[in-house]
Each structure stands twice: as C-alpha cells, then as structure tokens.
Amino acid sequence: MHSERDYLVRFVFPELRERCLQRGIQLIDVDLRWGVTQEEAEMGKALGVCLDEIENCRPFFIGILGERYGWTPDNYQVPDYPQFDWLKTVESGYSITALEILHGVLRNPIMNENAFFFFRDPEFISAVPAEKRPEISAENPEAALKLKDLKKTIADMYGDGSHLMDPYPCEYAGLRFDATTFKSNTTPEESHHLEMLKKHLSDDWILSADAFQTLPPDVQQTALRLGVVYLNGLESFGKKVRDVLWNAIENVYPESLEPES
C-alpha cells in the first residue's frame, strides 16, 4: 500500500494538520510500519510495537486493505500488559494486519464511530507487469480466504457505507524507485541499467508504464527487480479519507462556541 500511504502523507494529512492547528490541536499521523525497526522485527517485537501505537492513536483508526492478507507470525509475542491479554486465547494463523484491526476496532465497539476502512479495487492488477503481480496479489489461496473473511466481518459491521469505501478506484502508474536504489550495491551491468533508467524517471522517481515499454528487455528486468508497483488515480480515496476523518475530529474536538475574552 505504498501509493496510498504516500498520497495521504503528501496531500491529505497536511491539509488536516492545518485545519487542526486552527483549532489549537495537533494532528500526528502514524503509519504502523514506520515505527518497527529491522532489529525489532527480527526479535519478534513487531506486533507489540504496532499494537502499542494503536493505543496511542485512539480514538481514531484508518484501515486500508488491498489483496494481500499480510505477514502471519508463528506466535504472538507482545508485552505482558493487560490490554494484550486477549491474544492469549487467539489461535495462531492471524496476520499482523488482522490482529491490528482486531485490537484497534473489532474488539472495541467504542471505536466504531471513529474507525474507517478502505478496500482497494483490484481491477488495476491486469495492467501490472506479470512479474510484479505476485507482490500485490494474495499470498496463497488460504490467505485469500482469510482476507475475504476479514473484509466480510468489517463490511457486516459497517454495512451502511458511512465508514467503509468499497471499493476505491486506482490505476497502475508504473514502477517507483528511491535514491537508495541507485546507491545500493549492484553489479556493473545493473549500474549501467540504472543510469539508463534515470533518464526516464519523473521528478517523483516513477518509471511510467509507457516509458517502461521503451526500455531494452534486460533493462526492463532490472527495473522489475528493483522497482515498486506504484498507483495513481487516488483522488477520490484521498478525499474520502480527508472528509470522514475531519468529521470524526470535529465530533471529538468540537469548535468552542464561547467568544474569546
């Protein structure tokens, strides 16, 4: 969900942050993947870190689901805190994403008014190069079934549509790179390919689908290996996030009706 997160950070959250400042409150957006270091992930602390951040973000929650169920840990390692006791009775097989949603919303009815979910339309996948589709598709049939069940549980809870956008549209834009890609250890041949790629990248480091088609086959393979699928056409998604979240913020932090002294 790189594209969606990037869109929110660049266009939606700055506007909401400005609106909040006018009311004397501060908006701090938290992506549950930002706070997990490589060391914490390797030590099995990722779940605890993510659930802690959910506690810090209450009463607001935004869930974005695509076609992947997410990484499923062998066991649930969390601090021995009362708020995590429920995990002791949860059977294995849930992804961290599913556990985040369970902890953040599904097990906490009080969150219903300020939780919002967005399900991505998978139609764009047909335009993605075949080599990249496994990265954005269900991991396996079992994961696809689990994701379907999770989405149904959410849809049943928010059947009126006021807290669920299903689906939101998007389009395949191309492959995105970052500066670290061009500084990484590569073979001399790959370095040559990257130099060719640079000439075709936009200011946002995106290699468009059309530009990709103009590259030699060997350069295309390097692009496919190092690039990340990137989407555009997310304006309606962003507008919906902005509107529903602002409405929730207004309800929790209503503007004072008292005149200033």
N, C-alpha and C positions, 0 to 999 in steps of 0.2 A: 504493500500500500504506500510505496514511496511517493507516488504522484499526489495522492490525496493529502498526505501529511505535509508535503511541500506547499501545496495550494493553500491549505489552512494557515500555515506559518507565514506565508508571503502576503496573502490577501485578506484573509478573514480575521485572524486574531489581532493584527494591528488595528483594524477598524474597531473591533470590540474593545480593545485595550484603551483606545482613545475615548470611546463612549463611557467606559467605566471611570476613567480619570476625571471626567466632567462631573461625576457623582461622588468623587472622593474615595473611590475604591480601586484596587489594583487587580488586574487580571493576570494570572500566571498560568500559561498553558503547559501541560505536562504530557509528553508522549511516553507511554510506558516502556518504550525501547531505549529512550535516551539515558535513563539512569542506571542501566545494567552494564557494568564493566565486563571485559573479557574474563578477568580473574573471577568475578562473582559468578559468571555463567559457568565457568569450568568447575567451580566449587559447589555448584548446585544451589546457589543463593538467588537465582533469577526470580523465582516465584515469590519469595519473601519480599524482595525489593519492589516488585510490581504491586503486590497486594498492599504494601505499606503506602505506596504512592496513591493508591485508590483511596485509602483512609484520609490522606492529606487533601485530596481533591473533593471530598464530599461537601455539598450535596450534588455536584454536577458530574455527569458521565456521558461520553460520546463513544459509541461502538461502531466501527466500520468493518464490514465483513465482505471479503471477496469470494474466491473459490477454494481457498486453502483452509484446512482446519487448524493448522499450526503445529508447532513442536509439542510432542507429548512426552513428558518426563517419565522415567521409570518409577519414581516415587515423589512424593510431595514434601520437600524439605522447606520448612518455614520456622520462624522463631516460636518458642513455646509461649505464645501470648493468647489470652482468652478469645480474642476476635478471630483466631485461626483454628480454634478447637473443632469447628465443623469439618475441617479437612481430614480429621482422624477417622471419620466414618465414610469418607468418599472413596469409592472403588477406583482402582487405577484405570488409566486409559483416557483421561480427560487431557486436552491440550491446555497449555498455559493460557491461551486466549479464552477458552471456555471457562476456565477457573476464574479468570479475571472478571468475566461477565457474571458468573455465579456470585462471586464475592461482592462485586460492585452493585449489582442490581437485582438479579433474580431471587436472591435470598433476603433482599432488603426492600420490602414493599414501600418503605418510606421514600425510597429513591425514585419511585415511578414518575413523579411529576417533573423531575429534572434529569432524566436519562433519555437519550435519543440514539436511535440506531439507523444505520445506512447500509443497505445491501447493494452491492455493485452489479450492474447489468453485465453478464458475461459475453454479450454479443461481440465485443471488441476482439475477443481471443482469435477469431477467424482471420483477422488481419495481421496477427503477430507471427513472425517467422516461426516455422515449426520447431526449430531447435530451442526456442525460448519458451514455448508453451508449457513444458513441464514445470517451469519455475512459478507459473501463475495459475496452474490448474491443481485440482485435488491430488493429494499425495498418492492415494490409492483408493479403491472402492470403499473400504471401511471408513477412511477419513471423510470421503464424500457423503456417506450415510450419516456420520456423526454431525457433520456441518449442517446437513439438511434438517436433522432433528433439532439442532440448536437454533437454527433460523425459525423453525416452526414454533418452538417454545416462545421465542421473542415475539413473533408475529401474533401468536394467540394472546399474548399479554397486551400488545399494542394494536389490536385489530382495527381501531378507528382511524389509524393512519396519522394521528397528530404527533406521534413520537417515533414514527418509522417511515423512512423513504425507501420504498421497494418497488422497482429498482431505481438507482440513479444512473443517468447516462454518462458515457465517456467514450473516447476514441483513442485508438493506438496512434501515438505521435512519433515514436521511434525509440532509439536507444539513448540513454543518458550516461554520461561519464562524469568524473570529477578530477580535480587536479592531481589527486594522489594516484590515479590510474596511470598518469604519464610520468610519475616519479617512481613507480614500483619497479622491482627487479624483473626485467623482461629480457628475452633473447634478442640478439641483434636484429633478427628478422621481424620480431614483434615491434621493436623500437621503430623500425622503418615503416611498418604498417601504421603505427600510432601517429607518426609525423604526417602520413597521408590523411589520416582521419581528421587531424586538427583543421585541415583546410576546409572541411565540410561541416564543422560543428557550428551551431548557433551560439549566441552570447551566453545562453544558458547551458552550454555543453551538451546539446542534444543533436544527435545524428538523425535527421528526419528519415522517414520510410523511403521517400523518393531519393534522397541522397545516398542511402544505403544501396539502392539498386544500381547506382552508377559505379560502385567500387568493384575492383577485381575480386574474384572468388576467395583468394587467400586472405585479402584484407577484410572481407566480409566475415570470415571465420574468426579473425581476431576481434572484430567488433562484437560479434555474438558472444564470445567468451568473456569479454571484459565489460560490456555494456549492461545496463539495467533497463528493463522494459519501462517505458515512460508513457503516460497518458495525458491527453488534453480534453477539452470539452467538459470541464468540471465546473463550469459556472453555476449551473442550477444546483449542483451539490453544495457548492460553497455558499450560495445564497440561502439555501435551506438551513445549513448549519448556523450561519450568522443569525437568521431570524429566530429560530427556535431557541438558540442559546441566549440571545439577548432577551427574549421574552421571559425565559426562566430567571435570568439575572434580575430583571425588573421586578419579578414576583418576590424573589428572596431579599432583594435590596431596593425597596420602593423609594422613589424620589421623595424627599421630605416636602411636606406641604406647608411647613412653617416658614414665614418670611425671615430672612436674615436680619439679625439685630445690627 
